[in-house]
Amino acid sequence: MERLSLENTVSAKLMLSESKIYHRDETIVATKLPFELFLCAGKGSFLIDAGGEQISVSEREAVLVPCDTEYTLDVSEGSELVFAAIGLSVYSNLQVFSLFDMKTYFDGRTGEKITEICRELSELSSEREFTNLRLENAVKIKCDIYRLARIALDSALPKSGGRDIMDRHEKLAAVLEYIHVNIKRNIMQSELSDILEMTPDSFYRMFRRLIGVPPKDFIISEKLRIAREMLALGELPIGEISKMLGYDNQLYFSALFRKKYGVCPTEYRKAAERII
């Protein structure tokens, strides 16, 4: 089986993008989100406490809140916040930014560029009608996500062990892509071993050695990761999300979700409602 090239496995998605003007001082306590978050001061200023680090952000400056980071915002009256939540992954589930030590505060011209891109994303994503303009906007959105990633990665340093993680995922690229495409149904281990032309037992041992968990556990984890994204986006009922991911029993799905994330789907959705 020919391996998928690294370049052909990069995925960039805009999860959410909005702007908001504050008519009074506000404090927002936000939960961990399943995507990277660029927060910008379009006007005014705000103070953010993320991962134990406090940063004061002035007009046309920006911060990057990494995936799975709780944060608190103190926003001044009259300020405008603009944000873009993005998903950037490689080999279907490996978050690109997790492989780097990322700069989290951007001022000067870099902060201005990020603010401009996030504002454009907010405006582009508001087009909902299917028209030629929406199709054009979809292409612009994808380009803007890559522009954000390029700016953030320009000042980043690879983490120790990142190369090893990449190598292990590369060896299973075709399998990981198959799981990603078929995540909404029940995937048999024999399907995955056939992709690499291995016996089921040999495949099981190799997968567990490279990824750290058995194939079945990895698939469950991927289903729950996607469910958490859907819950944070808030567009579908929990029962529909459960069925979409192959769980006809919503109570069983909720139990799995609570076991992994410490809260039930309803609690997580409520906590993720407020980003800014």
URKAPE-V229159 format. One record per backbone hydrogen bond with DSSP energy under -0.5 kcal/mol. CO is the residue of the C=O (numbers start at 1). NH is the residue of the N-H. E is the energy in kcal/mol with one decimal. If there is no record, write none. Layout:
co = [CO;CO]
nh = [NH;NH]
e = [E;E]
This chain:
co = [6;7;9;11;13;13;16;18;20;21;22;26;28;28;30;33;36;37;37;38;39;40;40;41;43;45;46;47;48;48;49;50;53;55;55;56;57;58;61;62;63;63;64;65;66;70;71;72;73;73;74;75;76;79;80;80;81;82;83;84;84;85;85;86;87;88;89;90;90;91;93;94;95;96;97;99;100;101;104;106;107;107;108;109;110;111;112;113;114;115;116;117;118;119;120;121;123;124;126;129;131;132;133;134;135;136;137;138;139;140;141;142;143;144;145;146;147;148;149;150;151;152;153;157;159;161;162;163;164;165;166;167;168;169;170;172;173;174;175;176;177;178;180;182;185;188;188;189;190;191;192;193;194;199;200;201;202;203;204;205;206;207;207;208;214;215;216;217;218;219;220;221;222;223;224;225;226;227;228;229;230;230;237;238;239;240;241;242;243;246;248;249;250;251;252;253;254;255;256;257;258;264;265;266;267;268;270;271;273]
nh = [9;10;92;89;15;87;85;83;81;23;78;75;30;73;71;68;86;39;65;84;63;42;82;60;80;76;57;74;50;55;72;53;50;48;57;58;46;61;41;106;39;65;66;37;69;51;30;49;28;75;47;26;79;22;42;43;20;40;18;38;86;15;16;36;13;96;11;93;94;93;95;90;98;99;100;159;102;157;64;62;110;111;112;113;114;115;116;117;118;119;120;121;122;123;124;125;126;127;128;131;135;136;137;138;139;140;141;142;143;144;145;146;147;148;149;150;151;152;153;154;155;155;156;101;162;165;166;167;168;169;170;171;172;172;173;176;177;178;179;180;181;182;183;185;187;191;192;193;194;195;196;198;197;203;204;205;206;207;208;209;210;211;212;212;218;219;220;221;222;223;224;225;226;227;228;229;230;231;232;233;234;235;241;242;243;244;245;247;246;248;250;253;254;255;256;257;258;259;260;261;262;268;269;270;271;272;273;31;275]
e = [-1.7;-0.7;-0.8;-2.5;-0.7;-2.8;-3.3;-2.6;-2.6;-0.5;-3.2;-3.0;-0.7;-2.9;-1.1;-3.0;-2.4;-0.6;-3.5;-2.0;-2.6;-1.0;-2.2;-4.1;-2.0;-1.6;-3.2;-2.7;-0.6;-2.8;-1.9;-1.6;-2.5;-2.7;-0.6;-0.6;-2.2;-1.6;-2.2;-3.1;-2.7;-0.6;-0.7;-2.2;-0.8;-1.2;-2.9;-2.4;-2.6;-0.5;-2.6;-2.1;-1.9;-2.9;-1.7;-1.5;-2.4;-2.9;-1.1;-2.6;-0.6;-2.8;-1.2;-2.2;-2.6;-2.3;-3.0;-0.5;-1.9;-1.7;-0.7;-2.4;-0.8;-1.8;-1.5;-2.7;-0.9;-1.6;-2.1;-2.5;-0.7;-1.7;-1.9;-2.4;-2.3;-2.3;-2.4;-2.5;-2.7;-2.2;-2.2;-2.5;-2.2;-2.0;-2.9;-2.5;-0.7;-1.4;-0.7;-1.2;-2.0;-2.4;-2.7;-2.2;-1.5;-2.0;-3.0;-1.9;-2.1;-2.6;-2.2;-1.8;-2.0;-2.5;-2.5;-2.6;-2.3;-2.5;-2.7;-1.6;-0.6;-0.7;-1.4;-3.4;-1.8;-2.0;-2.3;-2.4;-2.2;-2.1;-2.5;-1.6;-0.6;-0.8;-1.4;-3.0;-2.3;-1.8;-2.5;-2.2;-2.4;-2.0;-0.8;-1.9;-0.8;-0.8;-1.1;-2.3;-1.8;-1.0;-0.9;-2.5;-0.9;-2.7;-2.5;-2.0;-2.2;-3.1;-2.4;-2.1;-2.3;-3.0;-0.6;-1.5;-2.2;-2.4;-2.1;-2.4;-2.3;-2.3;-2.3;-2.1;-2.4;-2.2;-2.2;-1.7;-2.3;-2.5;-2.2;-1.9;-1.3;-0.7;-2.1;-2.6;-2.0;-2.6;-1.5;-2.8;-1.8;-0.7;-0.9;-2.0;-2.7;-2.0;-2.2;-2.4;-2.6;-2.1;-1.7;-2.9;-2.4;-2.4;-2.7;-2.0;-2.2;-2.2;-0.9;-0.7;-0.7]
